[in-house]
Amino acid sequence: MDASGFVDDARKMAAALEDKEVDATGSRRLARDRVARFTGIRISFLHTLRYRPPKTIAADVFDRLCVATERKAAEQIRAAEHEIATARARRMGVDDRALCEAAAALAKARDALWGNE
């Protein structure tokens, strides 16, 4: 992939992260600030990526965006798993407290297995 391909991928990842935060916060400025803190990338560079993409991008910035995208996807997967478990438990008549304890135990086991402790 040439430099412009990396820049385009970085632009798309940054925009997706920011758009998800806008959905959560309702504010583009606040969303960009949260993404900057989450990724460790300057707010001004995130703005530049969105509106005036550079010709090249530093490898560490690209890597930070990749890691942040992976983390955000993992968070969404965990949230979906919790929603599914809650719906199943309700259908089966399981108490919410017991469900939360089981979900926490499963999350801890998964993190230990994947080395996310």
C-alpha atoms as an extended CHARMM CRD file, in Angstrom:
* protein
*
       117  EXT
         1         1  MET       CA              0.0000000000        0.0000000000        0.0000000000  PROA      1               0.0000000000
         2         2  ASP       CA              1.3300000000        3.4510000000       -0.8260000000  PROA      2               0.0000000000
         3         3  ALA       CA              1.3610000000        6.4480000000        1.5450000000  PROA      3               0.0000000000
         4         4  SER       CA             -1.9620000000        7.7960000000        0.3150000000  PROA      4               0.0000000000
         5         5  GLY       CA             -3.5960000000        4.4410000000        1.1150000000  PROA      5               0.0000000000
         6         6  PHE       CA             -2.3800000000        4.6170000000        4.7120000000  PROA      6               0.0000000000
         7         7  VAL       CA             -3.5830000000        8.2130000000        5.0120000000  PROA      7               0.0000000000
         8         8  ASP       CA             -6.9920000000        7.2710000000        3.6270000000  PROA      8               0.0000000000
         9         9  ASP       CA             -7.3010000000        4.3220000000        6.0360000000  PROA      9               0.0000000000
        10        10  ALA       CA             -6.2600000000        6.5470000000        8.9500000000  PROA      10              0.0000000000
        11        11  ARG       CA             -8.7840000000        9.1840000000        7.8920000000  PROA      11              0.0000000000
        12        12  LYS       CA            -11.5650000000        6.5870000000        7.7910000000  PROA      12              0.0000000000
        13        13  MET       CA            -10.6200000000        5.1190000000       11.1910000000  PROA      13              0.0000000000
        14        14  ALA       CA            -10.4270000000        8.5510000000       12.8360000000  PROA      14              0.0000000000
        15        15  ALA       CA            -13.7580000000        9.5910000000       11.3090000000  PROA      15              0.0000000000
        16        16  ALA       CA            -15.4530000000        6.3700000000       12.4360000000  PROA      16              0.0000000000
        17        17  LEU       CA            -14.1350000000        6.7370000000       15.9970000000  PROA      17              0.0000000000
        18        18  GLU       CA            -15.2140000000       10.3650000000       16.1070000000  PROA      18              0.0000000000
        19        19  ASP       CA            -18.6620000000        9.6440000000       14.6270000000  PROA      19              0.0000000000
        20        20  LYS       CA            -19.3060000000        6.9590000000       17.2510000000  PROA      20              0.0000000000
        21        21  GLU       CA            -18.3930000000        9.4370000000       19.9800000000  PROA      21              0.0000000000
        22        22  VAL       CA            -20.6670000000       12.0810000000       18.4240000000  PROA      22              0.0000000000
        23        23  ASP       CA            -23.5090000000        9.5680000000       18.6980000000  PROA      23              0.0000000000
        24        24  ALA       CA            -22.6970000000        9.1570000000       22.3930000000  PROA      24              0.0000000000
        25        25  THR       CA            -22.0490000000       12.8120000000       23.2650000000  PROA      25              0.0000000000
        26        26  GLY       CA            -23.9880000000       14.8140000000       20.6870000000  PROA      26              0.0000000000
        27        27  SER       CA            -21.0470000000       17.1700000000       20.1970000000  PROA      27              0.0000000000
        28        28  ARG       CA            -18.3980000000       16.9780000000       17.4690000000  PROA      28              0.0000000000
        29        29  ARG       CA            -15.9410000000       19.0440000000       19.5460000000  PROA      29              0.0000000000
        30        30  LEU       CA            -16.3730000000       16.8790000000       22.6440000000  PROA      30              0.0000000000
        31        31  ALA       CA            -16.1900000000       13.7440000000       20.5000000000  PROA      31              0.0000000000
        32        32  ARG       CA            -12.8890000000       14.8130000000       18.9320000000  PROA      32              0.0000000000
        33        33  ASP       CA            -11.5050000000       15.5970000000       22.3890000000  PROA      33              0.0000000000
        34        34  ARG       CA            -12.4830000000       12.1380000000       23.6520000000  PROA      34              0.0000000000
        35        35  VAL       CA            -10.9320000000       10.4420000000       20.6110000000  PROA      35              0.0000000000
        36        36  ALA       CA             -7.7490000000       12.4710000000       21.1160000000  PROA      36              0.0000000000
        37        37  ARG       CA             -7.4990000000       11.3190000000       24.7380000000  PROA      37              0.0000000000
        38        38  PHE       CA             -8.3640000000        7.7350000000       23.8140000000  PROA      38              0.0000000000
        39        39  THR       CA             -5.7720000000        7.5350000000       21.0150000000  PROA      39              0.0000000000
        40        40  GLY       CA             -3.0940000000        9.9170000000       22.2760000000  PROA      40              0.0000000000
        41        41  ILE       CA             -3.2740000000       11.8670000000       19.0050000000  PROA      41              0.0000000000
        42        42  ARG       CA             -3.4890000000       15.6700000000       19.0210000000  PROA      42              0.0000000000
        43        43  ILE       CA             -6.9520000000       17.1710000000       18.4120000000  PROA      43              0.0000000000
        44        44  SER       CA             -5.5290000000       19.3840000000       15.6850000000  PROA      44              0.0000000000
        45        45  PHE       CA             -4.1920000000       16.3590000000       13.8010000000  PROA      45              0.0000000000
        46        46  LEU       CA             -7.5720000000       14.6070000000       14.0230000000  PROA      46              0.0000000000
        47        47  HSD       CA             -9.1510000000       17.7630000000       12.5700000000  PROA      47              0.0000000000
        48        48  THR       CA             -6.5250000000       17.8150000000        9.8030000000  PROA      48              0.0000000000
        49        49  LEU       CA             -7.1720000000       14.1520000000        8.9790000000  PROA      49              0.0000000000
        50        50  ARG       CA            -10.8740000000       14.8490000000        8.5830000000  PROA      50              0.0000000000
        51        51  TYR       CA            -10.7700000000       18.0880000000        6.5990000000  PROA      51              0.0000000000
        52        52  ARG       CA             -7.2800000000       18.4500000000        5.0420000000  PROA      52              0.0000000000
        53        53  PRO       CA             -5.6520000000       15.0080000000        4.8920000000  PROA      53              0.0000000000
        54        54  PRO       CA             -1.8340000000       15.1310000000        4.7350000000  PROA      54              0.0000000000
        55        55  LYS       CA              0.1410000000       13.3360000000        2.0320000000  PROA      55              0.0000000000
        56        56  THR       CA              1.7750000000       10.9720000000        4.5530000000  PROA      56              0.0000000000
        57        57  ILE       CA              1.1370000000        9.7740000000        8.0840000000  PROA      57              0.0000000000
        58        58  ALA       CA              3.5290000000        8.6780000000       10.8150000000  PROA      58              0.0000000000
        59        59  ALA       CA              3.5270000000        4.9540000000       11.5190000000  PROA      59              0.0000000000
        60        60  ASP       CA              2.8740000000        5.4550000000       15.2480000000  PROA      60              0.0000000000
        61        61  VAL       CA             -0.2230000000        7.5840000000       14.5410000000  PROA      61              0.0000000000
        62        62  PHE       CA             -1.5450000000        4.9460000000       12.1440000000  PROA      62              0.0000000000
        63        63  ASP       CA             -0.8650000000        2.2390000000       14.7350000000  PROA      63              0.0000000000
        64        64  ARG       CA             -2.6490000000        4.2000000000       17.4800000000  PROA      64              0.0000000000
        65        65  LEU       CA             -5.7180000000        4.5460000000       15.2680000000  PROA      65              0.0000000000
        66        66  CYS       CA             -5.6580000000        0.8040000000       14.5270000000  PROA      66              0.0000000000
        67        67  VAL       CA             -5.4310000000       -0.0540000000       18.2280000000  PROA      67              0.0000000000
        68        68  ALA       CA             -8.2070000000        2.3980000000       19.1420000000  PROA      68              0.0000000000
        69        69  THR       CA            -10.4500000000        0.9620000000       16.4190000000  PROA      69              0.0000000000
        70        70  GLU       CA             -9.8290000000       -2.5690000000       17.6940000000  PROA      70              0.0000000000
        71        71  ARG       CA            -10.5880000000       -1.5260000000       21.2780000000  PROA      71              0.0000000000
        72        72  LYS       CA            -13.7950000000        0.2500000000       20.2780000000  PROA      72              0.0000000000
        73        73  ALA       CA            -14.9220000000       -2.8210000000       18.3120000000  PROA      73              0.0000000000
        74        74  ALA       CA            -14.1660000000       -5.0560000000       21.3110000000  PROA      74              0.0000000000
        75        75  GLU       CA            -16.2290000000       -2.7420000000       23.5460000000  PROA      75              0.0000000000
        76        76  GLN       CA            -19.1390000000       -2.9760000000       21.1280000000  PROA      76              0.0000000000
        77        77  ILE       CA            -18.8590000000       -6.7670000000       21.0340000000  PROA      77              0.0000000000
        78        78  ARG       CA            -18.8960000000       -6.9310000000       24.8480000000  PROA      78              0.0000000000
        79        79  ALA       CA            -21.9460000000       -4.6530000000       24.9690000000  PROA      79              0.0000000000
        80        80  ALA       CA            -23.7520000000       -6.8150000000       22.4030000000  PROA      80              0.0000000000
        81        81  GLU       CA            -22.8600000000       -9.9970000000       24.2960000000  PROA      81              0.0000000000
        82        82  HSD       CA            -24.2710000000       -8.4560000000       27.4730000000  PROA      82              0.0000000000
        83        83  GLU       CA            -27.4840000000       -7.4570000000       25.6840000000  PROA      83              0.0000000000
        84        84  ILE       CA            -27.9000000000      -10.9600000000       24.2970000000  PROA      84              0.0000000000
        85        85  ALA       CA            -27.2860000000      -12.5510000000       27.7010000000  PROA      85              0.0000000000
        86        86  THR       CA            -29.7500000000      -10.1690000000       29.3500000000  PROA      86              0.0000000000
        87        87  ALA       CA            -32.4420000000      -10.9260000000       26.7780000000  PROA      87              0.0000000000
        88        88  ARG       CA            -31.9310000000      -14.6820000000       27.1520000000  PROA      88              0.0000000000
        89        89  ALA       CA            -32.0100000000      -14.4330000000       30.9270000000  PROA      89              0.0000000000
        90        90  ARG       CA            -35.2360000000      -12.4420000000       30.8760000000  PROA      90              0.0000000000
        91        91  ARG       CA            -36.7970000000      -15.0100000000       28.5800000000  PROA      91              0.0000000000
        92        92  MET       CA            -35.7590000000      -17.7710000000       30.9820000000  PROA      92              0.0000000000
        93        93  GLY       CA            -36.7970000000      -15.8060000000       34.0860000000  PROA      93              0.0000000000
        94        94  VAL       CA            -33.2970000000      -15.4470000000       35.5700000000  PROA      94              0.0000000000
        95        95  ASP       CA            -32.8020000000      -12.7310000000       38.1920000000  PROA      95              0.0000000000
        96        96  ASP       CA            -30.7950000000       -9.6760000000       37.0110000000  PROA      96              0.0000000000
        97        97  ARG       CA            -28.2970000000       -9.8470000000       39.8900000000  PROA      97              0.0000000000
        98        98  ALA       CA            -27.4430000000      -13.4700000000       39.1470000000  PROA      98              0.0000000000
        99        99  LEU       CA            -27.0730000000      -12.5750000000       35.4880000000  PROA      99              0.0000000000
       100       100  CYS       CA            -24.6610000000       -9.7340000000       36.2750000000  PROA      100             0.0000000000
       101       101  GLU       CA            -22.5450000000      -12.0130000000       38.4610000000  PROA      101             0.0000000000
       102       102  ALA       CA            -22.4090000000      -14.6660000000       35.7300000000  PROA      102             0.0000000000
       103       103  ALA       CA            -21.5530000000      -12.0740000000       33.0730000000  PROA      103             0.0000000000
       104       104  ALA       CA            -18.7530000000      -10.6470000000       35.2390000000  PROA      104             0.0000000000
       105       105  ALA       CA            -17.3190000000      -14.1230000000       35.8070000000  PROA      105             0.0000000000
       106       106  LEU       CA            -17.4170000000      -14.8580000000       32.0780000000  PROA      106             0.0000000000
       107       107  ALA       CA            -15.7720000000      -11.5320000000       31.2330000000  PROA      107             0.0000000000
       108       108  LYS       CA            -13.0100000000      -12.1880000000       33.7600000000  PROA      108             0.0000000000
       109       109  ALA       CA            -12.4220000000      -15.6660000000       32.3530000000  PROA      109             0.0000000000
       110       110  ARG       CA            -12.3630000000      -14.3470000000       28.7810000000  PROA      110             0.0000000000
       111       111  ASP       CA             -9.8870000000      -11.5800000000       29.6880000000  PROA      111             0.0000000000
       112       112  ALA       CA             -7.6420000000      -14.0670000000       31.5040000000  PROA      112             0.0000000000
       113       113  LEU       CA             -7.7510000000      -16.3880000000       28.5000000000  PROA      113             0.0000000000
       114       114  TRP       CA             -6.9650000000      -13.6060000000       26.0000000000  PROA      114             0.0000000000
       115       115  GLY       CA             -4.3380000000      -11.9880000000       28.2350000000  PROA      115             0.0000000000
       116       116  ASN       CA             -6.2450000000       -8.7190000000       28.7830000000  PROA      116             0.0000000000
       117       117  GLU       CA             -5.7650000000       -8.6210000000       32.5450000000  PROA      117             0.0000000000
